[in-house]
Amino acid sequence: MNEIKAYLQPQLQQVESVIEDALRSDVSLLDATNRSLRDNPGKMMRPSLALLCAAAVGTPNQDTIKFAAAAELLHNATLLHDDVVDCAQQRRGRPTVASFLNPHASVLIGDFWLVKAVKTILEASCNTGRVTRIFAATLGHLAQGELLQMEKAVKGDTTQQDYERIIYCKTASLFEASALSAAISVNAPQEYVKALGEFARLLGMAFQVKDDWMDYAAGEPALGKPVGIDLKEQKITQPLLSALEGAENEADIRDKVVRIADSPELCREVLEFVKSRGGVEKSALKVDHFIEMAIGQLDFLPEGPARNRLVTIARYVGERGK
């Protein structure tokens, strides 16, 4: 990612500038909090993906920059809201807004970022209606995914199909929107738009499965949360689903997951079950499967350095946390 960021540095600086301008406020508390959040921006995965997608099929322009910035604004808005839903104390190794101010402030600041994402899209010179519809659909997916995960956590009946719908809604849909809007910004042919959207969707699926793999893998995950936190929140993710395949005690394990909220000691039992059944290793194979499918979509695009770096991003997703 460092090499890719260096390759994209001039354009990423423009994206950062658009974001900073969008977030500027004369409300001192809001402005100071926004600047603090931007001091630790994360990997800028979605803007980087958008810029490379545009470069792979055309010449990035100011609309590309705006759409890439909007994707990052929307992503961070969802994080501010997620921290409230999850009662998270840390994000990227630092205290969350919900913890150092309060949950109400985190929701309101998230709303502010969300509005600025929409405004940034509408400031583009063309295709604003089409791109707004794409991001609006993504917002719907994000909300549905979160609520479906909550529903399934209570019941403990998440299936593989449920899980893949959840991770598409919560993660892959925004990857997809980033790529689609970028391709649209350079007026790419429809076959290229479709291929890049599918590449990004599959990449987003791999990205989330890898996050869920990290939650079970030994050691402290690179994403900055303790091992087993998803399980403590009664979330049934890919490693557990993989371990449950063919297990005679499936009903018993699912019951333990449901009861973890009241009996936290059950978390260790479920973690041991997953490791003993090879759930961690099997979920890693799932990541590889999504990545290879994603890379296959790039065969539809013209050869070039941007396409090669899309392959690099895909390989990075598979390797991170190892």
PLY file of the C-alpha trace (Angstrom):
ply
format ascii 1.0
element vertex 322
property float x
property float y
property float z
element edge 321
property int vertex1
property int vertex2
end_header
0.00 0.00 0.00
2.90 2.38 0.63
4.11 1.90 -2.95
0.61 2.46 -4.28
0.16 5.59 -2.14
3.46 6.93 -3.51
2.25 6.25 -7.07
-1.03 8.05 -6.34
0.39 10.77 -4.10
-0.51 13.85 -6.21
-4.09 12.68 -6.65
-4.47 11.52 -3.05
-3.33 14.98 -1.94
-6.13 16.45 -4.04
-8.59 14.03 -2.43
-7.35 15.08 1.02
-7.77 18.74 0.06
-11.37 18.18 -1.07
-12.12 16.34 2.19
-10.56 19.08 4.33
-12.51 21.79 2.51
-15.73 19.81 2.85
-15.30 19.31 6.60
-14.32 22.85 7.51
-16.76 24.40 10.00
-17.06 27.56 12.10
-18.32 25.41 14.99
-15.08 25.04 16.91
-15.89 21.68 18.53
-16.88 20.16 15.18
-13.91 21.65 13.33
-11.40 20.53 15.97
-12.83 17.00 16.09
-12.78 16.70 12.31
-9.16 17.83 12.16
-8.26 15.30 14.85
-9.93 12.52 12.88
-8.12 13.54 9.70
-4.78 13.40 11.53
-5.19 9.61 11.52
-6.87 8.87 8.17
-6.15 5.15 7.91
-5.08 3.43 4.71
-7.29 5.48 2.32
-8.17 2.17 0.68
-11.38 3.31 -1.01
-9.99 6.52 -2.58
-6.90 4.60 -3.73
-9.12 1.96 -5.28
-11.23 4.62 -7.00
-8.21 6.45 -8.44
-6.66 3.25 -9.77
-9.97 2.12 -11.29
-10.29 5.42 -13.14
-6.68 5.27 -14.31
-7.11 1.70 -15.53
-9.80 2.70 -18.02
-9.25 6.42 -18.65
-7.69 9.61 -17.38
-8.66 10.63 -13.81
-10.15 14.12 -13.59
-11.65 16.46 -10.99
-14.87 14.44 -10.89
-12.80 11.35 -10.10
-11.21 13.25 -7.21
-14.60 14.36 -5.89
-16.13 10.88 -6.10
-13.06 9.36 -4.39
-13.33 11.96 -1.62
-17.04 11.24 -1.24
-16.31 7.53 -0.79
-13.86 8.30 2.01
-16.27 10.74 3.67
-19.07 8.17 3.55
-16.77 5.44 4.87
-15.75 7.54 7.88
-19.34 8.56 8.52
-20.25 4.88 8.86
-17.32 4.33 11.25
-18.53 7.15 13.50
-21.97 5.54 13.57
-20.58 2.00 13.99
-18.58 3.07 17.04
-21.86 4.02 18.71
-23.60 0.79 17.70
-20.63 -1.31 18.89
-19.85 0.82 21.99
-16.28 0.90 20.66
-13.65 2.59 22.79
-10.88 2.69 20.19
-10.58 3.16 16.42
-7.22 2.91 14.63
-5.48 2.74 17.96
-6.99 5.98 19.29
-10.07 6.80 21.43
-13.30 7.03 19.45
-15.37 10.20 19.31
-18.09 8.28 21.15
-15.68 7.63 24.04
-13.89 10.98 24.37
-16.96 13.14 23.67
-20.14 11.06 23.78
-22.23 8.79 21.52
-24.59 11.63 20.57
-21.67 13.68 19.27
-20.39 10.72 17.26
-23.77 10.27 15.56
-24.06 13.98 14.77
-20.51 14.24 13.42
-21.14 11.11 11.36
-24.25 12.77 9.94
-22.16 15.84 9.09
-19.63 13.70 7.18
-22.46 11.92 5.39
-24.04 15.18 4.24
-20.66 16.42 3.05
-20.20 13.21 1.05
-23.46 13.85 -0.81
-22.61 17.53 -1.32
-19.21 16.59 -2.74
-20.83 14.27 -5.29
-23.27 16.98 -6.32
-20.39 19.40 -6.92
-19.06 17.21 -9.76
-19.50 18.50 -13.30
-21.37 15.51 -14.75
-23.04 12.18 -13.94
-24.04 13.47 -10.51
-27.48 11.89 -10.67
-26.14 8.48 -11.64
-23.43 8.51 -8.98
-25.80 9.83 -6.30
-28.10 6.89 -6.99
-25.17 4.48 -6.62
-24.15 5.96 -3.26
-27.78 6.13 -2.11
-28.14 2.42 -2.80
-24.95 1.83 -0.84
-26.34 3.72 2.16
-29.39 1.48 2.06
-27.17 -1.61 1.96
-25.08 -0.35 4.89
-28.13 0.12 7.11
-29.71 -3.20 6.12
-26.48 -5.09 6.66
-26.02 -3.71 10.16
-29.61 -4.49 11.14
-29.51 -7.98 9.62
-26.34 -8.71 11.60
-28.04 -7.51 14.79
-31.05 -9.73 14.09
-28.93 -12.78 13.42
-26.74 -12.17 16.48
-29.79 -12.46 18.72
-31.01 -15.65 17.04
-27.62 -17.28 16.40
-28.88 -18.68 13.11
-26.58 -16.94 10.60
-26.12 -19.05 7.46
-23.39 -18.74 4.83
-25.88 -16.93 2.61
-26.82 -14.55 5.44
-23.17 -13.86 6.17
-22.28 -13.07 2.58
-25.25 -10.74 2.32
-24.16 -8.97 5.51
-20.55 -8.46 4.39
-21.67 -7.29 0.95
-23.96 -4.72 2.54
-21.55 -3.58 5.27
-18.28 -3.55 3.33
-18.28 -4.68 -0.29
-21.07 -2.33 -1.39
-18.92 0.74 -0.68
-15.92 -0.80 -2.47
-18.24 -1.39 -5.41
-19.60 2.18 -5.31
-16.06 3.57 -5.21
-15.07 1.67 -8.34
-18.29 2.29 -10.25
-18.27 6.03 -9.61
-14.59 6.24 -10.61
-15.18 4.40 -13.88
-18.21 6.60 -14.60
-16.17 9.75 -13.93
-13.90 8.99 -16.92
-16.81 7.92 -19.16
-15.51 4.35 -19.39
-17.35 1.90 -21.66
-20.08 -0.03 -19.86
-18.18 -3.33 -20.04
-15.29 -1.71 -18.14
-17.65 -0.18 -15.59
-19.22 -3.59 -14.99
-15.86 -5.39 -14.68
-14.49 -2.82 -12.22
-17.66 -2.91 -10.14
-17.46 -6.69 -9.90
-13.73 -6.56 -9.13
-14.37 -4.13 -6.28
-17.33 -6.11 -4.94
-15.27 -9.30 -4.74
-12.34 -7.39 -3.27
-14.63 -5.96 -0.60
-15.92 -9.44 0.23
-12.32 -10.66 0.61
-11.46 -7.60 2.73
-14.24 -8.30 5.23
-13.62 -12.05 5.43
-9.97 -11.20 6.14
-11.05 -8.83 8.93
-13.13 -11.65 10.37
-10.19 -14.07 9.99
-8.07 -11.62 12.02
-10.61 -11.77 14.83
-9.81 -15.47 15.34
-6.14 -15.58 14.32
-3.48 -15.72 17.01
-1.84 -12.45 18.01
-3.05 -8.88 17.96
-4.73 -8.09 14.63
-3.43 -5.25 12.47
-6.84 -3.58 12.47
-6.44 -2.69 16.13
-9.08 -4.70 17.96
-8.57 -7.57 20.42
-8.95 -11.17 19.27
-12.50 -12.50 19.74
-14.32 -9.16 19.88
-16.78 -10.16 17.12
-17.59 -13.37 18.95
-18.18 -11.47 22.19
-20.75 -9.46 20.23
-22.39 -12.78 19.20
-21.49 -12.33 15.54
-21.19 -15.54 13.55
-18.57 -14.88 10.88
-16.65 -16.93 8.31
-14.20 -18.77 10.62
-17.06 -20.06 12.78
-19.23 -20.85 9.76
-16.35 -22.83 8.24
-15.82 -24.72 11.51
-19.55 -25.54 11.77
-19.60 -27.30 8.38
-20.40 -30.94 9.10
-20.10 -30.49 12.89
-22.39 -32.80 14.89
-22.60 -30.31 17.75
-23.57 -27.34 15.56
-26.75 -26.57 17.54
-24.81 -26.63 20.82
-22.14 -24.25 19.50
-24.72 -21.82 18.12
-26.50 -21.88 21.48
-23.21 -21.00 23.21
-22.72 -18.05 20.87
-26.17 -16.72 21.76
-25.39 -17.08 25.49
-21.97 -15.40 25.34
-23.45 -12.02 26.33
-24.51 -13.47 29.70
-21.70 -16.04 30.01
-18.49 -14.53 28.57
-16.49 -17.63 29.51
-18.19 -19.46 26.64
-16.21 -17.31 24.21
-13.05 -19.30 24.90
-14.87 -22.58 24.26
-16.14 -21.38 20.89
-12.70 -20.03 19.93
-11.16 -23.43 20.72
-13.88 -25.16 18.68
-13.13 -22.96 15.67
-9.39 -23.60 15.89
-9.80 -27.34 16.43
-12.05 -27.59 13.34
-9.69 -25.59 11.10
-12.12 -22.70 10.78
-9.33 -20.13 10.65
-7.49 -21.91 7.83
-10.68 -22.57 5.88
-11.72 -18.93 6.07
-8.29 -17.94 4.73
-9.03 -20.11 1.70
-12.29 -18.20 1.28
-10.31 -14.95 1.17
-8.05 -16.40 -1.52
-11.09 -17.53 -3.51
-12.63 -14.05 -3.54
-9.30 -12.46 -4.45
-8.67 -14.78 -7.38
-12.20 -14.16 -8.66
-11.64 -10.41 -8.32
-8.34 -10.49 -10.21
-10.04 -12.49 -12.95
-12.34 -9.53 -13.61
-9.31 -7.42 -14.54
-8.76 -9.57 -17.63
-11.54 -7.54 -19.24
-9.52 -4.30 -18.89
-6.67 -2.94 -21.01
-3.18 -3.75 -19.77
-1.25 -1.02 -17.97
0.36 0.09 -14.69
-2.95 1.00 -13.03
-4.39 -2.45 -13.76
-1.22 -4.03 -12.37
-1.59 -2.02 -9.18
-5.19 -3.17 -8.82
-3.74 -6.68 -8.72
-1.29 -5.45 -6.07
-4.14 -4.09 -3.93
-5.93 -7.42 -4.22
-2.79 -9.32 -3.14
-2.32 -6.87 -0.27
-5.83 -7.62 1.04
-4.96 -11.30 1.12
-1.65 -10.79 2.90
-2.52 -8.13 5.49
-2.41 -9.24 9.07
-0.10 -12.19 8.37
0 1
1 2
2 3
3 4
4 5
5 6
6 7
7 8
8 9
9 10
10 11
11 12
12 13
13 14
14 15
15 16
16 17
17 18
18 19
19 20
20 21
21 22
22 23
23 24
24 25
25 26
26 27
27 28
28 29
29 30
30 31
31 32
32 33
33 34
34 35
35 36
36 37
37 38
38 39
39 40
40 41
41 42
42 43
43 44
44 45
45 46
46 47
47 48
48 49
49 50
50 51
51 52
52 53
53 54
54 55
55 56
56 57
57 58
58 59
59 60
60 61
61 62
62 63
63 64
64 65
65 66
66 67
67 68
68 69
69 70
70 71
71 72
72 73
73 74
74 75
75 76
76 77
77 78
78 79
79 80
80 81
81 82
82 83
83 84
84 85
85 86
86 87
87 88
88 89
89 90
90 91
91 92
92 93
93 94
94 95
95 96
96 97
97 98
98 99
99 100
100 101
101 102
102 103
103 104
104 105
105 106
106 107
107 108
108 109
109 110
110 111
111 112
112 113
113 114
114 115
115 116
116 117
117 118
118 119
119 120
120 121
121 122
122 123
123 124
124 125
125 126
126 127
127 128
128 129
129 130
130 131
131 132
132 133
133 134
134 135
135 136
136 137
137 138
138 139
139 140
140 141
141 142
142 143
143 144
144 145
145 146
146 147
147 148
148 149
149 150
150 151
151 152
152 153
153 154
154 155
155 156
156 157
157 158
158 159
159 160
160 161
161 162
162 163
163 164
164 165
165 166
166 167
167 168
168 169
169 170
170 171
171 172
172 173
173 174
174 175
175 176
176 177
177 178
178 179
179 180
180 181
181 182
182 183
183 184
184 185
185 186
186 187
187 188
188 189
189 190
190 191
191 192
192 193
193 194
194 195
195 196
196 197
197 198
198 199
199 200
200 201
201 202
202 203
203 204
204 205
205 206
206 207
207 208
208 209
209 210
210 211
211 212
212 213
213 214
214 215
215 216
216 217
217 218
218 219
219 220
220 221
221 222
222 223
223 224
224 225
225 226
226 227
227 228
228 229
229 230
230 231
231 232
232 233
233 234
234 235
235 236
236 237
237 238
238 239
239 240
240 241
241 242
242 243
243 244
244 245
245 246
246 247
247 248
248 249
249 250
250 251
251 252
252 253
253 254
254 255
255 256
256 257
257 258
258 259
259 260
260 261
261 262
262 263
263 264
264 265
265 266
266 267
267 268
268 269
269 270
270 271
271 272
272 273
273 274
274 275
275 276
276 277
277 278
278 279
279 280
280 281
281 282
282 283
283 284
284 285
285 286
286 287
287 288
288 289
289 290
290 291
291 292
292 293
293 294
294 295
295 296
296 297
297 298
298 299
299 300
300 301
301 302
302 303
303 304
304 305
305 306
306 307
307 308
308 309
309 310
310 311
311 312
312 313
313 314
314 315
315 316
316 317
317 318
318 319
319 320
320 321
